Amino acid sequence: MGRYTSIEDAMAHAGLEEQLTDGFPEGKFRVAAYCRISLDSEGQSTSIELQEAVYKNMICQNPDWELVDVYADHGVTGTMAKRRPAFQRMIKDCEAGKIDLIITKSLSRFSRNTMDCIYYIRKIQEHGAQIRFEKEKITTGEVCSELLLTILAAFAQEESRSMSENIKWGFRKRFEQGYEKYTSLYGYQKGEDTDYEIVPEEAKVVRLIYDLYERGHGTTAIATYLNKQGIPSPREGKKGWDDTRTSYIIRNERYTGDTFMQKYYAKDHLTHKVMKNKGEVKDYHVENHHTAIIDKRQFDRVQKIFCMRNKSDGLGQYPISDYLHCPYCGSVLIRHRLPIQNCETHLCCENVKDHCRKFVIRFKPIEKAILEAYQGVEKDLLASLVAQGNAEAERFLEMKKRYPTFSQLEYFWMDDLIDHMELGAHSLNESELARLEEAKRRKKDDRFLTIYWKCGIKTTLSSGVKRDSQHPRHIAELWDGFVMRYPDRYPEITKQVLAMKAGEKHE
């Protein structure tokens, strides 16, 4: 109806008045009308407003009809009835016995889902109401009407599927050519020459978020800080920043100037359920698509930190990552806050497969040793390596000039400077120490920590364990004993301990 400029023109189209009044039994009818558009655009809005006016005028002009309401859904799909609020309100009014007759332009306006269509037609009829479809000239309750409507509904559903596939094909062709469907992104605005033009003030906030996260602050803490600073939230009308918004920013590759297209896809045209693309459909990666706000090196490091904070990824934990390994079995040491030794944070070997779990060491002295090692690297030594063309030493020297000391371990400088670290075996007695290779015993004390810097030098110093009460094996025994005493507190670790003990018994 969008091409008609007046109610009279629309009513005259195809003898609308005759269609609506023809074939109904005499008597007073409570009549409602339903109309829907699938696109929420200015032109379509005009169309649906005209439809509403036509139906109101038509129903009010008939002395035997009483207008209940005109139910109109704007910009919603016809394949999912539950997403159409006006449609659901109409169904409730039918259930309440307020409607005798519903008029709608066509079956496709009523529903494009065969199952939904038949279900709601029957539901409306159960409550004593009928539906008139103008285009098809079918009224429910007539002979063979359900059979005809079922066939026509199937055609409407197939038409919807075909349109959906055509739209998908169009988008994917654009993706292949590097054209992304524009979506608003904090830090950018749509410019005249580019879809992503940097907004300087917002870009400063984005860089601040990345810097804070890289320095160890969590997404919730960052959101709290931004709110305290009075920085406006990306979404108008929302109550400030939250961890969801900050997480979205630090995980979005578009801040590096790259873009991934088809990261998500619609499972089907009926449910419109959006799924994460895990290879089901082709995705598209465009590098240097627009001007970057965040350096790719910093972005990659932030992603590593995000994964380290997510224990399920099995990559260790921030900021140690996988630098420290068990000296007995080589497995990554995992951080825990153990309810022993004043509830300090410890690094634990959790290798059940090789029946290890022999190594648990306090984190605080390890942290202190690494910080001392950083401070102990001389600038003159680094300068001499820089003179030899050592790029890693140049990076180390720049870091030392900017940060002479650090008060805590932070991944951003550890990732730049440290290649790997080794912990000594921390043997309890001479008989166990004798098992180590003679050459290894002569090279270093087994209670030391050795840091191998990327520039090619290494630093060896005490791990901080000096007493048997702090011994990694002694702490491991305390930890396992505590777990077995209170199994409900740590069910997963209890399973590991029991599995280890069962394996030892079997051997």
Long-range contacts (C-beta under 8 A, 24 or more apart in sequence): 1-47, 1-50, 1-51, 1-54, 1-105, 2-43, 2-44, 2-46, 2-47, 2-50, 4-50, 7-50, 7-53, 7-54, 7-57, 10-50, 10-51, 10-54, 11-54, 11-57, 11-58, 16-54, 16-58, 16-134, 17-58, 19-134, 19-137, 20-58, 20-62, 20-103, 20-132, 20-134, 21-62, 23-139, 24-101, 24-139, 26-64, 27-64, 28-64, 28-65, 28-66, 29-64, 29-65, 29-66, 29-100, 29-101, 30-65, 30-66, 30-68, 30-98, 30-99, 30-100, 30-101, 31-59, 31-62, 31-65, 31-66, 31-67, 31-68, 31-99, 31-100, 31-101, 31-102, 31-103, 32-67, 32-68, 32-69, 32-70, 32-71, 32-90, 32-93, 32-99, 32-101, 32-102, 32-103, 33-59, 33-69, 33-70, 33-71, 33-102, 33-103, 33-104, 34-70, 34-71, 34-72, 34-86, 34-87, 34-90, 34-102, 34-103, 34-104, 34-109, 34-110, 35-70, 35-71, 35-72, 35-73, 35-104, 35-105, 35-109, 36-72, 36-73, 36-76, 36-78, 36-84, 36-86, 36-87, 36-109, 36-110, 37-73, 37-74, 37-75, 38-75, 38-76, 38-77, 38-78, 39-75, 40-74, 40-75, 41-75, 44-74, 44-75, 45-74, 48-72, 48-74, 51-105, 55-103, 59-103, 65-101, 68-93, 68-98, 68-99, 69-93, 77-112, 77-272, 78-108, 78-109, 78-110, 78-111, 78-112, 78-113, 78-156, 78-160, 79-111, 79-112, 79-113, 79-116, 79-157, 79-160, 79-269, 79-270, 79-271, 79-272, 80-113, 80-116, 80-270, 80-271, 80-272, 81-111, 81-113, 81-116, 81-120, 91-120, 91-123, 91-124, 94-123, 94-124, 94-127, 94-129, 95-123, 95-127, 97-127, 97-128, 99-129, 100-128, 100-129, 100-130, 101-129, 101-130, 101-131, 101-132, 102-129, 102-130, 102-131, 102-132, 103-131, 103-132, 103-134, 104-131, 104-132, 104-133, 104-134, 105-133, 105-134, 105-135, 106-133, 106-134, 106-135, 106-136, 107-133, 107-135, 107-136, 107-138, 107-149, 107-152, 107-153, 107-156, 108-156, 108-159, 108-160, 111-153, 111-156, 112-156, 112-157, 112-159, 112-160, 113-153, 113-157, 113-160, 113-270, 114-150, 114-153, 114-154, 114-156, 114-157, 117-149, 117-150, 117-153, 117-156, 118-146, 118-149, 118-150, 118-153, 121-146, 121-149, 157-270, 160-269, 161-269, 164-266, 164-269, 165-269, 168-266, 172-262, 172-282, 175-261, 175-262, 175-284, 176-284, 178-284, 178-286, 178-289, 180-259, 180-261, 180-286, 180-289, 181-261, 185-252, 185-254, 186-234, 186-249, 187-249, 187-255, 187-293, 188-254, 188-290, 188-293, 194-290, 194-291, 195-290, 196-254, 196-289, 196-290, 196-291, 197-291, 198-291, 198-293, 202-234, 203-293, 205-231, 206-249, 206-255, 206-293, 206-294, 207-293, 207-294, 209-246, 209-249, 209-250, 210-250, 210-255, 210-294, 210-298, 210-299, 210-302, 213-246, 213-250, 213-302, 213-305, 213-306, 214-298, 214-301, 214-302, 214-305, 214-410, 214-411, 214-412, 215-410, 215-412, 216-318, 216-319, 216-408, 216-410, 216-411, 218-243, 218-309, 219-243, 219-246, 219-247, 219-250, 220-246, 222-246, 250-302, 250-306, 251-303, 251-306, 253-299, 254-289, 254-290, 255-292, 255-293, 255-294, 255-299, 256-292, 256-293, 256-294, 256-295, 256-296, 256-299, 257-287, 257-288, 257-289, 257-290, 257-291, 257-292, 258-285, 258-286, 258-287, 258-288, 258-289, 258-296, 259-285, 259-286, 259-289, 259-290, 260-284, 260-285, 261-285, 261-286, 301-411, 301-412, 301-415, 304-411, 304-415, 305-411, 308-411, 318-411, 319-409, 319-410, 319-411, 319-414, 320-347, 320-409, 321-411, 321-414, 321-415, 323-414, 323-418, 323-420, 323-421, 324-366, 324-421, 324-423, 325-422, 325-423, 326-351, 326-356, 326-358, 326-359, 326-423, 327-359, 327-422, 327-423, 327-424, 327-425, 327-426, 327-446, 328-356, 328-358, 328-359, 328-425, 329-354, 329-356, 329-358, 331-356, 333-359, 333-361, 335-363, 338-475, 338-479, 338-482, 339-482, 339-489, 340-475, 340-478, 340-479, 340-482, 341-470, 341-475, 341-478, 346-475, 346-479, 348-476, 348-479, 349-476, 350-493, 350-496, 352-496, 352-499, 352-500, 352-503, 355-500, 355-503, 355-504, 355-507, 357-476, 357-480, 357-496, 357-497, 357-500, 358-472, 358-473, 358-476, 359-426, 359-472, 359-473, 359-476, 360-472, 360-475, 360-476, 360-479, 361-423, 361-426, 361-463, 361-465, 361-472, 361-475, 362-464, 362-465, 362-470, 362-475, 364-464, 365-463, 365-464, 365-465, 365-470, 366-449, 366-463, 366-464, 367-408, 367-409, 368-464, 369-449, 369-461, 369-462, 369-463, 369-464, 370-409, 370-414, 370-421, 370-449, 370-451, 371-405, 371-406, 371-407, 371-408, 371-409, 372-461, 373-449, 373-451, 373-459, 373-461, 374-405, 374-406, 374-413, 374-417, 375-404, 375-405, 376-459, 376-461, 377-453, 377-457, 377-459, 381-457, 382-455, 385-455, 385-456, 385-457, 390-455, 390-456, 392-417, 392-453, 392-454, 392-455, 392-456, 393-455, 393-456, 395-454, 395-455, 396-453, 396-454, 396-455, 416-454, 417-453, 417-454, 417-455, 418-451, 418-452, 418-453, 418-454, 419-452, 419-453, 419-454, 420-452, 421-449, 421-450, 421-451, 421-452, 422-449, 422-450, 422-452, 423-449, 423-463, 424-448, 424-449, 424-463, 426-463, 426-465, 426-471, 426-472, 426-473, 428-468, 428-471, 428-473
